[in-house]
Amino acid sequence: MDQGVAVWLVLAAALVAANLPYFSERLLIVGPRRAPKAVGWRLLELALMAALTFGLGSALEARIGQRQEQGWEFYAAATCLFITLGFPGFVWRYLRRGRG
């Protein structure tokens, strides 16, 4: 796989994963349906999706070549980017449609 394709794949996966907690009323995307899902569940799902996306990026990086060690700064910036990518889902869930 080409490096450019891997980067776009991780970005597309991050965009989808960051918005999934806001568009689904199921616990952890596959669990039982909750009428209004609590904000805590959405934050937990967002953290799990971020971890899965970071894992995908790390796996693709290892497949392309040598995996580069990252410091805390990388993960802080990547988490901020992930939260920013989830902003459209947040707007749709809480600002446009309301809480109920």
TAURUR-V165008 format. One record per backbone hydrogen bond with DSSP energy under -1.0 kcal/mol. CO is the residue of the C=O (numbers start at 1). NH is the residue of the N-H. If there is no record, write none. Layout:
BEGIN
co:CO nh:NH
co:CO nh:NH
END
This chain:
BEGIN
co:2 nh:6
co:3 nh:7
co:4 nh:8
co:5 nh:9
co:6 nh:10
co:7 nh:11
co:8 nh:12
co:9 nh:13
co:10 nh:14
co:11 nh:15
co:12 nh:16
co:13 nh:17
co:14 nh:18
co:16 nh:20
co:19 nh:23
co:20 nh:24
co:25 nh:34
co:26 nh:29
co:27 nh:31
co:28 nh:30
co:32 nh:27
co:38 nh:42
co:39 nh:43
co:40 nh:44
co:41 nh:45
co:42 nh:46
co:43 nh:47
co:44 nh:48
co:45 nh:49
co:46 nh:50
co:47 nh:51
co:48 nh:52
co:49 nh:53
co:50 nh:54
co:51 nh:55
co:52 nh:56
co:53 nh:57
co:54 nh:58
co:55 nh:59
co:56 nh:60
co:57 nh:61
co:58 nh:62
co:59 nh:63
co:60 nh:64
co:61 nh:65
co:71 nh:75
co:72 nh:76
co:73 nh:77
co:74 nh:78
co:75 nh:79
co:76 nh:80
co:77 nh:81
co:78 nh:82
co:79 nh:83
co:80 nh:84
co:81 nh:85
co:82 nh:86
co:84 nh:87
co:86 nh:90
co:87 nh:91
co:88 nh:92
co:89 nh:93
co:90 nh:94
co:91 nh:95
co:91 nh:96
co:92 nh:97
END
